[in-house]
Amino acid sequence: MLLALGQLADPRMLRLLLKTAAITLLLFAVLGTLGWFALDWALGQAGLRDGLFTGAEGLRGLASLVLVLIAGWLLWRVGAVAVIGF
């Protein structure tokens, strides 16, 4: 473990770590945006339309945002390992 921690100061390892984090963040930003629009559309199709009550659009947006954030939190490690694998 101490050998692995010592390698974190190596510039090659830092570049790899930063590159992986940047690509993973970009990937999650794109997937999160697409997921937000998809969930917003799906909730609208499920009956939570804008005209249903005042603030329905805001409620759909909030529900979509919360679900995308939870999915991003749970899938972060899987995404980072996939990026490192490539």
N, CA and C atoms as a LAMMPS dump frame, in Angstrom:
ITEM: TIMESTEP
0
ITEM: NUMBER OF ATOMS
258
ITEM: BOX BOUNDS ff ff ff
-5.0000000000000000e+02 5.0000000000000000e+02
-5.0000000000000000e+02 5.0000000000000000e+02
-5.0000000000000000e+02 5.0000000000000000e+02
ITEM: ATOMS id mol type element x y z
1 1 1 N 0.829 -1.187 0
2 1 2 C 0 0 0
3 1 3 C 0.873 1.251 0
4 2 1 N 1.938 1.232 0.766
5 2 2 C 2.821 2.391 0.813
6 2 3 C 3.509 2.634 -0.525
7 3 1 N 3.842 1.56 -1.24
8 3 2 C 4.424 1.72 -2.564
9 3 3 C 3.435 2.366 -3.531
10 4 1 N 2.181 1.953 -3.46
11 4 2 C 1.152 2.542 -4.326
12 4 3 C 0.938 4.015 -3.988
13 5 1 N 0.914 4.352 -2.712
14 5 2 C 0.761 5.754 -2.319
15 5 3 C 1.957 6.583 -2.766
16 6 1 N 3.151 5.99 -2.744
17 6 2 C 4.345 6.697 -3.191
18 6 3 C 4.306 7.006 -4.681
19 7 1 N 3.632 6.166 -5.459
20 7 2 C 3.536 6.392 -6.898
21 7 3 C 2.576 7.516 -7.261
22 8 1 N 1.745 7.944 -6.34
23 8 2 C 0.81 9.033 -6.642
24 8 3 C 1.526 10.347 -6.931
25 9 1 N 2.764 10.494 -6.46
26 9 2 C 3.52 11.708 -6.726
27 9 3 C 4.175 11.683 -8.102
28 10 1 N 4.167 10.526 -8.766
29 10 2 C 4.75 10.396 -10.1
30 10 3 C 3.907 11.191 -11.103
31 11 1 N 4.535 12.046 -11.922
32 11 2 C 3.76 12.85 -12.885
33 11 3 C 2.949 12.01 -13.872
34 12 1 N 3.443 10.852 -14.256
35 12 2 C 2.682 10 -15.183
36 12 3 C 1.394 9.507 -14.531
37 13 1 N 1.477 9.152 -13.252
38 13 2 C 0.279 8.684 -12.547
39 13 3 C -0.711 9.83 -12.342
40 14 1 N -0.209 11.011 -12.049
41 14 2 C -1.092 12.164 -11.876
42 14 3 C -1.807 12.509 -13.179
43 15 1 N -1.084 12.445 -14.308
44 15 2 C -1.714 12.716 -15.605
45 15 3 C -2.804 11.693 -15.89
46 16 1 N -2.517 10.429 -15.615
47 16 2 C -3.511 9.381 -15.83
48 16 3 C -4.733 9.593 -14.939
49 17 1 N -4.508 9.936 -13.689
50 17 2 C -5.609 10.17 -12.755
51 17 3 C -6.457 11.365 -13.186
52 18 1 N -5.814 12.462 -13.558
53 18 2 C -6.552 13.656 -13.987
54 18 3 C -7.283 13.424 -15.298
55 19 1 N -6.636 12.723 -16.234
56 19 2 C -7.283 12.436 -17.508
57 19 3 C -8.503 11.544 -17.304
58 20 1 N -8.386 10.542 -16.453
59 20 2 C -9.508 9.653 -16.166
60 20 3 C -10.656 10.411 -15.513
61 21 1 N -10.342 11.257 -14.542
62 21 2 C -11.389 12.036 -13.867
63 21 3 C -12.076 12.99 -14.837
64 22 1 N -11.305 13.644 -15.717
65 22 2 C -11.889 14.591 -16.663
66 22 3 C -12.803 13.891 -17.664
67 23 1 N -12.348 12.77 -18.208
68 23 2 C -13.171 12.046 -19.18
69 23 3 C -14.423 11.489 -18.508
70 24 1 N -14.283 10.99 -17.289
71 24 2 C -15.443 10.449 -16.574
72 24 3 C -16.454 11.553 -16.263
73 25 1 N -15.979 12.722 -15.848
74 25 2 C -16.887 13.847 -15.588
75 25 3 C -17.604 14.274 -16.862
76 26 1 N -16.878 14.333 -17.974
77 26 2 C -17.499 14.694 -19.243
78 26 3 C -18.546 13.663 -19.65
79 27 1 N -18.21 12.39 -19.506
80 27 2 C -19.139 11.318 -19.826
81 27 3 C -20.406 11.414 -18.981
82 28 1 N -20.242 11.652 -17.679
83 28 2 C -21.407 11.756 -16.805
84 28 3 C -22.207 13.025 -17.066
85 29 1 N -21.565 14.104 -17.475
86 29 2 C -22.3 15.323 -17.812
87 29 3 C -23.187 15.091 -19.033
88 30 1 N -22.636 14.439 -20.046
89 30 2 C -23.422 14.157 -21.255
90 30 3 C -24.554 13.181 -20.944
91 31 1 N -24.222 12.075 -20.269
92 31 2 C -25.255 11.092 -19.935
93 31 3 C -26.293 11.662 -18.971
94 32 1 N -25.869 12.512 -18.04
95 32 2 C -26.812 13.139 -17.115
96 32 3 C -27.781 14.065 -17.828
97 33 1 N -27.262 14.837 -18.787
98 33 2 C -28.135 15.731 -19.554
99 33 3 C -29.139 14.933 -20.37
100 34 1 N -28.657 13.901 -21.051
101 34 2 C -29.571 13.055 -21.814
102 34 3 C -30.572 12.349 -20.906
103 35 1 N -30.113 11.892 -19.755
104 35 2 C -31.007 11.241 -18.802
105 35 3 C -32.059 12.183 -18.26
106 36 1 N -31.666 13.437 -18.013
107 36 2 C -32.62 14.413 -17.502
108 36 3 C -33.731 14.647 -18.52
109 37 1 N -33.354 14.851 -19.784
110 37 2 C -34.37 15.074 -20.812
111 37 3 C -35.249 13.836 -20.993
112 38 1 N -34.641 12.639 -20.948
113 38 2 C -35.42 11.411 -21.112
114 38 3 C -36.396 11.214 -19.951
115 39 1 N -35.931 11.441 -18.726
116 39 2 C -36.826 11.286 -17.571
117 39 3 C -37.928 12.336 -17.568
118 40 1 N -37.589 13.567 -17.951
119 40 2 C -38.589 14.624 -18.023
120 40 3 C -39.662 14.261 -19.045
121 41 1 N -39.237 13.754 -20.193
122 41 2 C -40.184 13.338 -21.226
123 41 3 C -41.033 12.167 -20.729
124 42 1 N -40.391 11.169 -20.089
125 42 2 C -41.115 9.986 -19.614
126 42 3 C -42.138 10.357 -18.545
127 43 1 N -41.785 11.257 -17.647
128 43 2 C -42.752 11.687 -16.634
129 43 3 C -43.902 12.447 -17.267
130 44 1 N -43.62 13.219 -18.304
131 44 2 C -44.692 13.909 -19.033
132 44 3 C -45.62 12.928 -19.714
133 45 1 N -45.059 11.879 -20.307
134 45 2 C -45.879 10.86 -20.971
135 45 3 C -46.662 10.018 -19.966
136 46 1 N -46.139 9.901 -18.745
137 46 2 C -46.808 9.098 -17.721
138 46 3 C -47.989 9.821 -17.084
139 47 1 N -48.196 11.075 -17.445
140 47 2 C -49.364 11.777 -16.93
141 47 3 C -49.05 13.04 -16.149
142 48 1 N -47.791 13.319 -15.883
143 48 2 C -47.422 14.526 -15.151
144 48 3 C -47.141 15.64 -16.167
145 49 1 N -48.204 16.064 -16.853
146 49 2 C -48.084 17.083 -17.898
147 49 3 C -48.087 18.48 -17.292
148 50 1 N -47.657 19.447 -18.107
149 50 2 C -47.564 20.832 -17.643
150 50 3 C -48.913 21.382 -17.184
151 51 1 N -49.977 21.013 -17.853
152 51 2 C -51.286 21.556 -17.533
153 51 3 C -51.999 20.842 -16.395
154 52 1 N -51.386 19.826 -15.838
155 52 2 C -52.031 19.049 -14.781
156 52 3 C -52.273 19.902 -13.536
157 53 1 N -51.269 20.618 -13.095
158 53 2 C -51.399 21.56 -11.99
159 53 3 C -50.26 22.56 -12.086
160 54 1 N -50.385 23.644 -11.365
161 54 2 C -49.357 24.67 -11.397
162 54 3 C -48.073 24.136 -10.79
163 55 1 N -46.999 24.232 -11.539
164 55 2 C -45.708 23.762 -11.056
165 55 3 C -45.379 22.341 -11.444
166 56 1 N -46.178 21.735 -12.326
167 56 2 C -45.916 20.353 -12.725
168 56 3 C -44.589 20.238 -13.464
169 57 1 N -44.268 21.238 -14.292
170 57 2 C -43.005 21.196 -15.034
171 57 3 C -41.816 21.256 -14.081
172 58 1 N -41.908 22.091 -13.059
173 58 2 C -40.834 22.181 -12.069
174 58 3 C -40.672 20.899 -11.275
175 59 1 N -41.785 20.249 -10.972
176 59 2 C -41.74 18.981 -10.246
177 59 3 C -41.093 17.889 -11.091
178 60 1 N -41.432 17.858 -12.39
179 60 2 C -40.799 16.897 -13.298
180 60 3 C -39.302 17.147 -13.381
181 61 1 N -38.924 18.405 -13.492
182 61 2 C -37.503 18.75 -13.569
183 61 3 C -36.76 18.368 -12.306
184 62 1 N -37.357 18.616 -11.151
185 62 2 C -36.733 18.269 -9.88
186 62 3 C -36.592 16.757 -9.721
187 63 1 N -37.641 16.022 -10.062
188 63 2 C -37.573 14.56 -9.976
189 63 3 C -36.515 14.009 -10.922
190 64 1 N -36.434 14.568 -12.128
191 64 2 C -35.424 14.126 -13.089
192 64 3 C -34.028 14.425 -12.589
193 65 1 N -33.827 15.61 -12.029
194 65 2 C -32.516 15.996 -11.512
195 65 3 C -32.078 15.09 -10.369
196 66 1 N -32.986 14.809 -9.446
197 66 2 C -32.648 13.952 -8.304
198 66 3 C -32.296 12.542 -8.771
199 67 1 N -33.074 11.997 -9.696
200 67 2 C -32.794 10.644 -10.19
201 67 3 C -31.468 10.578 -10.949
202 68 1 N -31.16 11.599 -11.729
203 68 2 C -29.887 11.617 -12.462
204 68 3 C -28.718 11.752 -11.492
205 69 1 N -28.848 12.569 -10.461
206 69 2 C -27.773 12.711 -9.473
207 69 3 C -27.541 11.421 -8.689
208 70 1 N -28.612 10.738 -8.321
209 70 2 C -28.469 9.462 -7.615
210 70 3 C -27.807 8.429 -8.516
211 71 1 N -28.227 8.362 -9.77
212 71 2 C -27.619 7.409 -10.707
213 71 3 C -26.139 7.729 -10.916
214 72 1 N -25.801 9.008 -11.038
215 72 2 C -24.403 9.392 -11.194
216 72 3 C -23.574 9.018 -9.976
217 73 1 N -24.12 9.225 -8.811
218 73 2 C -23.418 8.885 -7.57
219 73 3 C -23.159 7.382 -7.492
220 74 1 N -24.164 6.592 -7.832
221 74 2 C -24.032 5.142 -7.738
222 74 3 C -23.157 4.555 -8.846
223 75 1 N -23.13 5.179 -10.006
224 75 2 C -22.401 4.622 -11.146
225 75 3 C -21.028 5.252 -11.364
226 76 1 N -20.6 6.162 -10.487
227 76 2 C -19.322 6.845 -10.69
228 76 3 C -18.163 5.859 -10.79
229 77 1 N -18.079 4.926 -9.874
230 77 2 C -16.964 3.979 -9.854
231 77 3 C -16.962 3.111 -11.111
232 78 1 N -18.134 2.656 -11.527
233 78 2 C -18.228 1.831 -12.718
234 78 3 C -17.765 2.619 -13.944
235 79 1 N -18.17 3.873 -14.036
236 79 2 C -17.76 4.708 -15.163
237 79 3 C -16.263 4.973 -15.168
238 80 1 N -15.7 5.246 -14.009
239 80 2 C -14.263 5.514 -13.924
240 80 3 C -13.445 4.271 -14.289
241 81 1 N -13.876 3.106 -13.836
242 81 2 C -13.168 1.865 -14.18
243 81 3 C -13.289 1.592 -15.676
244 82 1 N -14.432 1.874 -16.264
245 82 2 C -14.592 1.687 -17.706
246 82 3 C -13.681 2.623 -18.488
247 83 1 N -13.563 3.863 -18.046
248 83 2 C -12.681 4.821 -18.727
249 83 3 C -11.228 4.385 -18.596
250 84 1 N -10.817 3.943 -17.422
251 84 2 C -9.443 3.47 -17.237
252 84 3 C -9.187 2.244 -18.103
253 85 1 N -10.187 1.396 -18.282
254 85 2 C -10.038 0.206 -19.106
255 85 3 C -9.746 0.52 -20.56
256 86 1 N -10.259 1.652 -21.033
257 86 2 C -9.974 2.054 -22.406
258 86 3 C -8.649 2.735 -22.483
